[in-house]
């Protein structure tokens, strides 16, 4: 659920189930979606360290509204395995095409940057790499090992793709070098998967979470759902329950924002009180922690979630 905020306050949108030729209409972004992004000395310093180590963070790439807050609290989300995805999901603004081979120096560069930044909690994510036999799991494991070798107290969360076709090898690799939190985003409800995640599978994403939990019972699992594609409330509750039934411990719920006119339109801006309702219901389902709100992203308050997610 790491995505680009729109650069303006208006966008064109239409319902996902609209008939052909239906007129598109402008929808004004509500006040509760005004980004809180701001510069601060900590952000400037961290950017300098990132550039020196040739690293990228999703925080910057997605112009995350929570960037300053997370950086000041010692949390950052790093993007590994390049910036080119082998898929082309219609909600995502990441480059797609033929990626470069994994950078063997990337784990060491990541460790240097994390040490220089003085981080206490790190989230590692990546583009989807269907071109690699292990889906990129080996690079995740190398990064975890390198980070732990320099700072055993560092908490590490990984936000992984679905490893389609490489699940067995990927899960085996990530069960040896384990993270503190295993995160894989469901992204949307079952009915909308063909539109939102045409190259993925709803059941397979749930199964990935279940299988990792079965192999690593002590590692909390986490997922995220974007709202605003036209899902119904009962479908959101169904997806939340499906996650719980597959052993998912923690959840993030946030508003989808359209990166550009080439991407899926926003069908609806979900008000803050509805996010609060989802959170309350989710806690009764048994989630150990839920972050829910219009500007919530996958890594928002990640360290705090991990504190409550580890039993």
C-alpha positions as CSV (number, residue, x, y, z in Angstrom):
1,X,0.0,0.0,0.0
2,X,2.9,2.3,-0.7
3,X,1.6,4.7,-3.4
4,X,2.1,8.2,-4.8
5,X,0.0,11.1,-3.5
6,X,-1.6,13.2,-6.2
7,X,0.1,16.5,-6.8
8,X,-3.2,18.4,-7.0
9,X,-6.4,18.5,-5.1
10,X,-8.7,17.4,-7.9
11,X,-8.9,14.2,-10.0
12,X,-11.2,12.6,-12.5
13,X,-13.1,9.6,-11.3
14,X,-15.9,7.2,-12.1
15,X,-17.2,4.1,-10.4
16,X,-15.5,0.9,-11.3
17,X,-18.7,-0.8,-12.4
18,X,-20.0,2.1,-14.5
19,X,-21.4,1.5,-18.0
20,X,-19.3,2.3,-21.0
21,X,-19.5,5.9,-22.1
22,X,-20.7,7.2,-18.7
23,X,-19.5,10.7,-18.2
24,X,-16.5,11.2,-16.0
25,X,-16.9,13.7,-13.2
26,X,-14.4,15.8,-11.1
27,X,-14.2,14.9,-7.5
28,X,-12.6,17.4,-5.0
29,X,-10.2,15.9,-2.5
30,X,-11.7,16.4,1.0
31,X,-9.9,18.4,3.6
32,X,-9.0,15.3,5.6
33,X,-6.7,14.2,2.8
34,X,-4.5,17.2,2.9
35,X,-0.9,16.0,3.1
36,X,1.1,16.8,6.2
37,X,4.4,16.5,4.4
38,X,7.0,18.9,5.7
39,X,10.8,19.4,5.7
40,X,12.8,19.3,8.8
41,X,16.5,19.0,9.6
42,X,16.2,15.3,10.2
43,X,14.7,14.8,6.8
44,X,17.4,16.7,5.1
45,X,20.1,14.8,6.9
46,X,18.6,11.4,6.1
47,X,18.2,12.4,2.4
48,X,21.9,13.1,2.3
49,X,22.8,9.8,3.8
50,X,20.5,8.0,1.3
51,X,22.1,9.7,-1.6
52,X,25.6,8.9,-0.4
53,X,24.7,5.2,-0.2
54,X,22.8,5.1,-3.5
55,X,19.6,4.0,-1.7
56,X,15.9,4.9,-2.1
57,X,13.1,4.9,0.4
58,X,9.4,4.3,-0.4
59,X,8.8,7.3,2.0
60,X,10.4,9.6,-0.6
61,X,9.4,7.7,-3.8
62,X,5.7,7.9,-2.8
63,X,5.8,11.4,-1.4
64,X,4.4,9.9,1.8
65,X,2.5,12.4,4.0
66,X,4.0,10.8,7.1
67,X,7.6,11.0,6.0
68,X,8.8,13.6,8.5
69,X,7.0,12.0,11.4
70,X,8.5,8.5,10.7
71,X,12.0,9.8,10.1
72,X,12.0,11.7,13.3
73,X,10.8,8.6,15.2
74,X,13.6,6.5,13.7
75,X,11.7,4.5,11.1
76,X,12.2,4.3,7.4
77,X,11.0,2.0,4.5
78,X,13.8,1.0,2.1
79,X,13.1,-0.1,-1.5
80,X,15.5,-2.9,-2.6
81,X,16.0,-4.9,-5.8
82,X,15.9,-1.8,-8.0
83,X,13.1,0.5,-9.1
84,X,11.7,-1.5,-12.0
85,X,8.8,-4.0,-11.4
86,X,8.1,-7.0,-13.6
87,X,4.3,-6.3,-13.3
88,X,2.2,-3.3,-14.1
89,X,-0.6,-3.0,-11.5
90,X,-3.1,-0.3,-12.5
91,X,-3.0,1.3,-9.0
92,X,0.8,1.6,-8.7
93,X,3.2,4.2,-10.0
94,X,6.4,2.2,-9.8
95,X,8.3,1.7,-13.1
96,X,7.7,-1.5,-14.9
97,X,9.8,-3.3,-17.5
98,X,12.9,-5.5,-17.5
99,X,14.8,-4.9,-14.3
100,X,18.6,-5.0,-13.7
101,X,20.1,-8.0,-11.8
102,X,20.2,-7.6,-8.0
103,X,23.0,-5.4,-6.7
104,X,25.4,-7.5,-4.6
105,X,26.5,-4.4,-2.7
106,X,23.0,-3.3,-1.8
107,X,22.9,-5.1,1.7
108,X,26.1,-3.5,2.8
109,X,25.0,0.0,1.6
110,X,21.7,-0.5,3.4
111,X,23.5,-1.4,6.6
112,X,25.7,1.6,6.4
113,X,22.8,3.9,5.8
114,X,20.8,2.5,8.7
115,X,23.7,2.9,11.0
116,X,24.3,6.5,9.9
117,X,20.7,7.3,10.3
118,X,20.5,5.8,13.8
119,X,17.3,3.9,13.0
120,X,15.7,1.6,15.5
121,X,13.1,0.1,13.2
122,X,13.6,-0.7,9.5
123,X,11.0,-1.7,6.9
124,X,12.4,-3.4,3.7
125,X,10.2,-3.7,0.7
126,X,10.8,-4.2,-3.0
127,X,9.4,-4.2,-6.5
128,X,8.0,-7.6,-7.7
129,X,10.8,-9.6,-9.3
130,X,9.1,-12.5,-11.3
131,X,12.4,-12.8,-13.2
132,X,14.3,-14.2,-10.3
133,X,14.1,-17.9,-9.3
134,X,13.4,-17.0,-5.7
135,X,11.3,-13.9,-6.4
136,X,14.0,-11.8,-4.7
137,X,13.8,-13.5,-1.3
138,X,17.5,-14.1,-1.2
139,X,18.2,-10.4,-1.4
140,X,15.8,-9.8,1.5
141,X,17.6,-12.5,3.5
142,X,21.0,-10.9,2.7
143,X,19.8,-7.5,3.8
144,X,18.4,-8.9,7.1
145,X,21.6,-10.8,7.8
146,X,23.8,-7.7,7.1
147,X,21.7,-5.4,9.2
148,X,21.6,-7.9,12.1
149,X,25.4,-8.4,12.0
150,X,25.9,-4.7,12.6
151,X,23.0,-4.1,15.1
152,X,21.4,-7.2,16.7
153,X,18.9,-4.9,18.5
154,X,17.5,-3.5,15.2
155,X,13.9,-4.4,14.5
156,X,13.3,-5.4,10.9
157,X,10.0,-5.7,9.0
158,X,9.8,-6.9,5.5
159,X,6.9,-6.0,3.1
160,X,7.2,-8.7,0.4
161,X,5.5,-9.4,-3.0
162,X,3.5,-12.6,-3.5
163,X,6.5,-14.5,-4.8
164,X,4.2,-16.1,-7.5
165,X,5.7,-19.4,-8.7
166,X,8.6,-19.2,-6.2
167,X,6.6,-19.4,-2.9
168,X,8.3,-22.6,-1.6
169,X,11.8,-21.4,-2.1
170,X,11.0,-17.9,-0.9
171,X,9.3,-19.0,2.3
172,X,12.2,-21.5,3.0
173,X,14.8,-18.7,2.6
174,X,12.9,-16.2,4.8
175,X,12.4,-18.9,7.5
176,X,16.1,-19.1,8.0
177,X,16.9,-15.3,8.1
178,X,13.6,-14.3,9.7
179,X,12.4,-10.7,10.1
180,X,10.7,-9.4,13.2
181,X,7.5,-8.8,11.2
182,X,6.4,-10.5,7.9
183,X,4.1,-8.2,5.9
184,X,2.3,-8.9,2.6
185,X,-0.5,-6.6,1.4
186,X,-3.8,-8.0,0.3
187,X,-4.5,-4.6,-1.2
188,X,-8.2,-4.9,-2.0
189,X,-11.3,-7.1,-1.6
190,X,-11.9,-10.4,-3.5
191,X,-14.3,-9.0,-6.1
192,X,-12.0,-6.2,-7.2
193,X,-8.9,-8.3,-7.6
194,X,-9.2,-8.7,-11.4
195,X,-9.3,-4.9,-11.8
196,X,-6.9,-3.8,-9.1
197,X,-4.4,-6.7,-9.0
198,X,-4.8,-8.5,-12.4
199,X,-1.5,-10.3,-12.1
200,X,-2.1,-11.5,-8.6
201,X,-4.5,-13.8,-6.8
202,X,-6.6,-13.1,-3.7
203,X,-6.4,-16.7,-2.4
204,X,-2.7,-16.9,-3.1
205,X,-1.9,-13.8,-1.1
206,X,-3.9,-15.1,1.9
207,X,-2.1,-18.5,1.5
208,X,1.3,-16.8,1.6
209,X,0.5,-15.3,4.9
210,X,-0.9,-18.5,6.3
211,X,2.1,-20.6,5.2
212,X,4.6,-18.2,6.6
213,X,2.8,-18.2,9.9
214,X,2.7,-22.0,10.0
215,X,6.5,-22.1,9.4
216,X,7.3,-19.3,11.8
217,X,4.6,-19.1,14.5
218,X,6.5,-16.6,16.6
219,X,6.8,-14.0,13.8
220,X,3.9,-11.6,13.6
221,X,2.3,-11.3,10.2
222,X,0.8,-8.2,8.8
223,X,-1.2,-7.0,5.8
224,X,-2.8,-3.9,4.3
225,X,-5.9,-2.9,2.4
226,X,-6.5,0.2,0.3
227,X,-10.0,1.6,0.3
228,X,-11.7,3.7,-2.4
229,X,-11.9,1.4,-5.4
230,X,-15.6,0.8,-5.0
231,X,-15.6,-1.9,-2.4
232,X,-18.6,-2.4,-0.2
233,X,-18.4,-2.3,3.6
234,X,-19.4,-6.0,3.9
235,X,-16.6,-6.9,1.4
236,X,-14.0,-5.1,3.6
237,X,-15.2,-6.9,6.7
238,X,-15.0,-10.2,4.7
239,X,-11.4,-9.4,3.6
240,X,-10.5,-8.6,7.2
241,X,-12.0,-11.8,8.5
242,X,-10.2,-13.8,5.7
243,X,-6.9,-12.3,6.9
244,X,-7.6,-13.3,10.5
245,X,-8.6,-16.8,9.4
246,X,-5.2,-17.1,7.7
247,X,-3.3,-16.0,10.8
248,X,-2.7,-12.4,10.1
249,X,-1.9,-10.4,13.3
250,X,-1.8,-6.8,12.2
251,X,-3.5,-4.6,9.6
252,X,-3.3,-1.2,8.0
253,X,-6.2,0.4,6.2
254,X,-5.8,3.6,4.1
255,X,-7.2,5.6,1.3
256,X,-6.2,4.8,-2.3
257,X,-5.0,7.9,-4.1
258,X,-4.7,8.0,-7.8
259,X,-1.1,8.6,-9.0
260,X,-2.1,9.9,-12.4
261,X,-4.8,9.8,-15.0
262,X,-3.3,6.6,-16.4
263,X,-4.2,4.8,-13.1
264,X,-7.4,3.5,-11.7
265,X,-9.7,6.3,-10.6
266,X,-10.8,6.8,-7.0
267,X,-14.4,5.8,-6.7
268,X,-14.9,7.1,-3.2
269,X,-13.1,9.0,-0.5
270,X,-13.7,7.1,2.7
271,X,-14.3,9.4,5.7
272,X,-12.2,9.1,8.9
273,X,-15.2,7.9,10.9
274,X,-15.6,4.9,8.6
275,X,-12.0,4.0,9.1
276,X,-12.6,4.1,12.8
277,X,-15.5,1.7,12.4
278,X,-13.3,-0.8,10.5
279,X,-10.6,-0.5,13.3
280,X,-13.1,-1.2,16.0
281,X,-14.6,-4.2,14.3
282,X,-11.1,-5.5,13.4
283,X,-10.0,-5.4,17.0
284,X,-13.0,-7.6,17.9
285,X,-11.9,-10.0,15.2
286,X,-8.7,-10.5,17.1
287,X,-6.1,-8.3,15.3
288,X,-3.4,-7.3,17.8
289,X,-3.1,-3.9,16.2
290,X,-4.8,-1.9,13.5
291,X,-3.8,1.4,11.9
292,X,-6.7,2.9,10.0
293,X,-7.2,6.3,8.5
294,X,-7.2,8.2,5.2
295,X,-3.4,8.9,5.2
296,X,-2.3,5.6,6.7
297,X,0.3,3.6,4.7
298,X,1.8,0.1,5.2
299,X,4.6,1.3,7.3
300,X,2.8,3.9,9.4
301,X,3.6,3.5,13.1
302,X,5.3,0.2,12.1
303,X,7.4,0.1,15.2
304,X,4.4,0.7,17.5
305,X,2.5,-2.0,15.7
306,X,5.3,-4.5,16.1
307,X,5.4,-3.8,19.8
308,X,1.8,-4.9,20.1
309,X,1.9,-7.6,17.5
310,X,4.6,-9.7,19.2
311,X,2.9,-11.9,21.9
